[in-house]
C-alpha cells in the first residue's frame, strides 16, 4: 500500500430550497466536529454560484476498508441517530464518488 495514498469521497448535495444557510451552520458547527471525532476529515467544501449545491471532500485515510469502519462509527453515533432526519431534511439529492490521491 502506498502510504501517501488518500481515499476520499467527493460529495455533491443538491439542497432543498432555502436550506443552504441552515445547512452551512449545521455542517460547520456540528457535522465537521462529529466527523472528525470519528476519524473522517473534511478536506474542503464549496457552494456553487446558484447557491443550490454543496460540494465537499471528506477523507478516510489510506485504505478503502477505513470507509466502512469510520462511517459505521459516525452513523452509529447517538447524535447522528437522533438528528439524521433533520440533517437529511436539508438535502434533496446526494451524489457520492470515491476518489483516490
PEHU-V882523 format. One record per pair of residues at least 24 apart in sequence whose C-alpha atoms are under 6 Angstrom apart, sorted by the first residue. I is the first residue (numbers start at 1). J is the second residue. Records with the same first field share a line. If there is no record, write none. Layout:
I: J ; J
//
This chain:
5: 62 ; 101
6: 61 ; 62 ; 100 ; 101
7: 59 ; 60 ; 61 ; 62 ; 100
8: 58 ; 59 ; 60 ; 98 ; 99
9: 57 ; 58 ; 97 ; 98 ; 99
10: 56 ; 57 ; 96 ; 97
11: 55 ; 56 ; 95 ; 96
12: 54 ; 55 ; 94 ; 95
13: 53 ; 54 ; 93 ; 94
14: 52 ; 53 ; 91 ; 92 ; 93
15: 52 ; 53 ; 90 ; 91 ; 92
16: 90 ; 91 ; 92
19: 90
38: 70 ; 74
//
